[in-house]
Amino acid sequence: MALPLVVGVDGSDSSLLAVDWAVDEAARRGLPLRLLYASLWERYEGAVSPDSPERPSEEVMVENIVGSAAERARRRNADVKVSTEVVPEEAVDGLLRAGRNAFALVTGARGRGALKELLLGSVSLTVAARAHCPVIVVRGDKAGLAGTHERILLGAGEPSSYGEAVRFAFDEAEARKCTLDVVRAWRCPAHETADHPLLVGEPAHYHEEQASTLLDALLQDVVVDHPSVRVRRATVEGPARKVLLNRSAAADLLIIGARRRHGHFGLQLGRVGHTLLHHADCPVAIVPQRD
């Protein structure tokens, strides 16, 4: 049985956009969809006697949120199998637990809490930085959300950290029948000169060649396994976060890899990931590579 695509819902507009995106993704991938509401509302709700006929207002609200999200998903695509789950946990803990048996986790960019004005909600950021399955944060402009560019963008990192991300990107492009752009950013350190023994001639040429060689190593095996995917590869000078941010405006999904160090419980997300999750013009997928 296929693992579900799990979506965090909380009633916010952002989470409803995530539901819409996830329904389309579940249909493309042939996956069941699970809508998850996680909250410790019982802890914070005023005490209600067990014999009282009144139901806690928060309980009623949660049922309405989950029920409305499920109905929205079914209206969008009746062929996608939809289930719901309400768990008495903090949102981050509930999503991370669900991610242990999920194809991927999908979240909106902002929640309905007191800090919803932030560029990226703390729940989405923490889940993206700690989950051991792919996490897609649904954000961006209308074109990116609607998938009208017909283009997936993969930010290429070191082969040791990006095997899972590369496979995810090729599978996604194949499911969408669209082009896959694979981009490797490179920089020529200011202190390097042509006097360096490895930099005979133009220093920039050396670094560009190194970036091209890395792309070859990253793609050589997976290209053979996905002959139908149209791949456009590029090496671009500049900081990776800026290069990918600029190119996100022409993509339907931006994918990067992330290392997950065993036994490390802090946030495991670098500057590139932080920047893209806060500012990209399309949904962002963080695909973990475990040590």
C-alpha positions as CSV (number, residue, x, y, z in Angstrom):
1,M,0.0,0.0,0.0
2,A,1.3,3.4,-0.9
3,L,2.4,5.8,1.9
4,P,0.1,8.8,2.2
5,L,0.8,12.4,1.4
6,V,0.2,14.1,4.7
7,V,-1.0,17.7,4.8
8,G,-1.0,19.9,7.9
9,V,-4.3,21.8,8.2
10,D,-5.2,24.5,10.7
11,G,-7.9,26.5,9.0
12,S,-5.7,29.2,7.6
13,D,-5.8,30.4,4.0
14,S,-2.2,29.1,3.7
15,S,-3.1,25.6,4.8
16,L,-6.0,25.5,2.3
17,L,-3.6,26.4,-0.5
18,A,-1.5,23.5,0.8
19,V,-4.5,21.2,0.6
20,D,-5.2,22.2,-3.0
21,W,-1.6,21.6,-4.0
22,A,-1.5,18.3,-2.2
23,V,-4.6,17.0,-3.9
24,D,-3.1,17.7,-7.3
25,E,0.2,16.0,-6.2
26,A,-1.6,13.0,-4.8
27,A,-3.5,12.6,-8.1
28,R,-0.2,12.8,-10.1
29,R,1.6,10.3,-7.9
30,G,-1.3,7.9,-7.3
31,L,-1.2,8.5,-3.5
32,P,-3.8,8.6,-0.7
33,L,-4.1,12.0,1.0
34,R,-4.3,12.4,4.8
35,L,-5.3,15.7,6.4
36,L,-3.8,16.1,9.8
37,Y,-4.7,18.6,12.5
38,A,-2.4,18.6,15.5
39,S,-3.0,20.7,18.6
40,L,-3.0,20.5,22.4
41,W,-6.2,22.4,22.5
42,E,-7.5,20.3,25.4
43,R,-4.7,21.6,27.6
44,Y,-5.6,25.2,26.9
45,E,-9.4,25.0,26.6
46,G,-11.3,26.0,29.8
47,A,-12.3,23.1,32.0
48,V,-15.6,21.5,31.0
49,S,-17.3,19.0,33.3
50,P,-17.6,15.5,31.7
51,D,-21.3,15.6,32.5
52,S,-21.8,18.9,30.8
53,P,-23.9,18.8,27.6
54,E,-21.8,21.5,26.1
55,R,-18.9,20.6,23.9
56,P,-15.7,22.6,24.1
57,S,-15.7,25.4,21.5
58,E,-12.3,24.4,20.3
59,E,-13.4,20.8,19.6
60,V,-16.2,22.1,17.5
61,M,-13.8,24.4,15.6
62,V,-11.4,21.6,14.9
63,E,-14.1,19.4,13.5
64,N,-15.2,22.2,11.2
65,I,-11.7,22.9,10.0
66,V,-10.9,19.3,9.3
67,G,-14.3,18.6,7.7
68,S,-14.2,21.7,5.5
69,A,-10.7,20.8,4.4
70,A,-11.7,17.2,3.5
71,E,-14.7,18.5,1.6
72,R,-12.5,20.9,-0.3
73,A,-10.1,18.1,-1.2
74,R,-12.9,15.9,-2.5
75,R,-14.4,18.7,-4.6
76,R,-11.1,19.3,-6.2
77,N,-10.5,15.7,-7.2
78,A,-13.1,13.0,-6.2
79,D,-10.7,10.2,-7.3
80,V,-8.1,11.0,-4.6
81,K,-8.7,8.9,-1.4
82,V,-8.9,11.4,1.5
83,S,-8.7,10.6,5.2
84,T,-8.5,12.9,8.3
85,E,-6.7,12.7,11.6
86,V,-6.8,14.9,14.7
87,V,-4.0,14.3,17.2
88,P,-3.5,15.8,20.7
89,E,0.1,17.0,20.0
90,E,1.9,20.2,19.3
91,A,1.7,20.8,15.5
92,V,5.5,20.2,15.0
93,D,5.5,16.9,17.0
94,G,2.3,15.7,15.2
95,L,3.7,16.4,11.8
96,L,7.1,14.9,12.5
97,R,5.5,11.7,13.9
98,A,3.2,11.4,10.8
99,G,6.2,11.9,8.6
100,R,7.7,8.6,9.8
101,N,5.2,6.8,7.7
102,A,4.5,9.3,4.9
103,F,5.5,9.8,1.3
104,A,6.0,13.4,2.1
105,L,4.7,16.2,4.4
106,V,3.0,19.3,2.9
107,T,2.5,22.5,4.9
108,G,1.4,26.0,4.1
109,A,3.8,28.9,4.5
110,R,2.0,30.6,7.4
111,G,-0.4,29.4,10.1
112,R,-3.2,31.1,11.9
113,G,-1.3,31.9,15.0
114,A,-0.2,35.2,16.5
115,L,3.0,35.2,14.3
116,K,1.2,34.7,11.0
117,E,2.6,37.9,9.6
118,L,6.1,36.3,9.5
119,L,7.4,35.3,6.1
120,L,7.4,31.6,7.1
121,G,5.6,30.1,10.1
122,S,7.7,28.5,12.8
123,V,5.9,25.1,12.3
124,S,6.7,24.9,8.6
125,L,10.3,26.0,9.2
126,T,10.9,23.5,12.0
127,V,9.2,20.6,10.1
128,A,11.2,21.3,7.0
129,A,14.4,21.4,9.0
130,R,13.9,18.2,11.0
131,A,11.6,15.7,9.1
132,H,13.1,12.5,7.7
133,C,10.8,12.5,4.7
134,P,10.4,15.1,2.0
135,V,8.7,18.3,3.1
136,I,7.0,20.6,0.6
137,V,6.2,24.2,1.8
138,V,3.5,25.6,-0.4
139,R,4.2,29.2,-1.2
140,G,4.8,31.5,-4.2
141,D,2.9,33.3,-6.9
142,K,-0.2,32.2,-8.7
143,A,1.7,30.8,-11.7
144,G,4.0,28.7,-9.5
145,L,1.1,27.4,-7.4
146,A,-1.0,26.5,-10.4
147,G,1.9,24.7,-12.1
148,T,1.6,26.6,-15.4
149,H,5.4,26.9,-16.0
150,E,5.7,23.2,-16.7
151,R,9.2,23.3,-15.2
152,I,10.8,21.7,-12.1
153,L,13.9,23.3,-10.7
154,L,16.6,21.2,-8.9
155,G,19.3,23.0,-7.0
156,A,22.3,20.7,-7.4
157,G,24.5,20.1,-4.4
158,E,27.2,17.6,-3.5
159,P,26.4,14.0,-4.7
160,S,26.8,12.6,-1.2
161,S,24.0,14.9,0.0
162,Y,21.7,14.9,-3.0
163,G,20.9,11.3,-4.1
164,E,17.4,11.4,-2.7
165,A,16.7,14.9,-3.9
166,V,17.8,14.0,-7.4
167,R,15.5,10.9,-7.5
168,F,12.6,12.9,-6.1
169,A,13.1,15.6,-8.8
170,F,13.2,13.2,-11.7
171,D,10.2,11.3,-10.4
172,E,8.3,14.6,-10.1
173,A,9.2,15.8,-13.6
174,E,8.2,12.4,-14.9
175,A,4.8,12.5,-13.1
176,R,4.2,16.0,-14.4
177,K,5.6,15.3,-17.9
178,C,7.5,18.5,-17.7
179,T,11.1,19.8,-18.1
180,L,13.6,19.4,-15.3
181,D,16.1,22.3,-14.9
182,V,19.2,21.2,-12.9
183,V,21.3,24.2,-11.8
184,R,24.7,24.2,-10.0
185,A,25.9,27.6,-8.7
186,W,29.6,28.2,-8.5
187,R,31.8,31.0,-7.4
188,C,35.4,32.1,-8.0
189,P,37.0,33.1,-4.6
190,A,38.4,36.6,-4.9
191,H,41.7,35.6,-3.4
192,E,42.5,33.0,-6.1
193,T,44.7,34.0,-9.0
194,A,46.1,32.4,-12.1
195,D,49.3,31.7,-10.2
196,H,47.6,28.8,-8.4
197,P,48.9,25.5,-9.9
198,L,45.3,24.3,-10.6
199,L,44.2,27.6,-12.1
200,V,46.4,27.9,-15.1
201,G,44.6,30.3,-17.5
202,E,41.3,31.8,-16.4
203,P,40.4,31.0,-12.7
204,A,36.7,31.2,-13.4
205,H,36.9,28.6,-16.1
206,Y,38.3,26.1,-13.6
207,H,35.5,26.6,-11.2
208,E,32.9,26.4,-14.0
209,E,34.4,23.1,-15.2
210,Q,34.3,21.8,-11.6
211,A,30.6,22.6,-11.4
212,S,30.0,20.8,-14.7
213,T,31.9,17.8,-13.6
214,L,29.8,17.7,-10.4
215,L,26.6,17.8,-12.5
216,D,27.8,14.8,-14.5
217,A,28.4,12.8,-11.4
218,L,25.1,13.8,-9.9
219,L,23.0,12.9,-13.0
220,Q,24.7,10.0,-14.7
221,D,22.8,7.1,-13.2
222,V,19.4,8.7,-12.7
223,V,19.2,10.0,-16.3
224,V,19.4,6.4,-17.6
225,D,16.5,5.4,-15.3
226,H,14.2,8.3,-16.5
227,P,14.7,8.4,-20.3
228,S,11.4,10.3,-20.8
229,V,12.5,13.3,-18.6
230,R,13.7,16.4,-20.5
231,V,16.7,17.7,-18.6
232,R,18.2,21.1,-19.0
233,R,21.5,21.5,-17.0
234,A,23.2,24.8,-16.2
235,T,26.2,26.1,-14.3
236,V,25.7,29.6,-13.1
237,E,28.1,31.9,-11.3
238,G,26.9,33.4,-8.0
239,P,25.7,32.5,-4.5
240,A,23.4,29.4,-4.7
241,R,20.6,31.0,-2.7
242,K,20.4,34.0,-5.1
243,V,20.7,31.9,-8.2
244,L,17.9,29.6,-7.2
245,L,15.7,32.4,-5.8
246,N,15.9,34.2,-9.2
247,R,15.1,31.1,-11.1
248,S,12.2,30.1,-8.8
249,A,10.0,32.7,-10.7
250,A,9.9,30.4,-13.7
251,A,9.4,27.1,-11.8
252,D,6.4,25.1,-10.5
253,L,8.5,23.4,-7.7
254,L,12.0,24.1,-6.4
255,I,13.8,21.0,-4.9
256,I,16.9,21.0,-2.8
257,G,18.5,18.3,-0.6
258,A,19.4,18.5,3.1
259,R,21.6,16.3,5.3
260,R,20.0,14.7,8.3
261,R,22.6,13.8,10.9
262,H,21.7,10.9,13.0
263,G,21.2,11.8,16.7
264,H,21.2,15.6,16.0
265,F,17.9,17.1,17.1
266,G,18.4,20.8,16.2
267,L,17.4,22.6,13.0
268,Q,19.3,21.0,10.1
269,L,18.8,23.5,7.4
270,G,21.4,25.8,5.8
271,R,21.3,29.4,4.5
272,V,20.2,28.3,1.1
273,G,17.2,26.4,2.5
274,H,16.3,29.2,4.8
275,T,16.3,31.8,2.0
276,L,14.2,29.7,-0.4
277,L,11.6,28.7,2.2
278,H,11.1,32.4,3.1
279,H,11.3,34.0,-0.3
280,A,10.9,31.6,-3.3
281,D,8.2,32.3,-5.9
282,C,7.1,28.7,-6.1
283,P,6.6,25.8,-3.7
284,V,9.8,24.4,-2.2
285,A,10.6,20.8,-1.5
286,I,13.3,19.9,1.1
287,V,14.4,16.3,0.5
288,P,16.5,14.8,3.3
289,Q,19.6,12.6,2.8
290,R,20.4,10.7,5.9
291,D,24.0,9.9,6.9
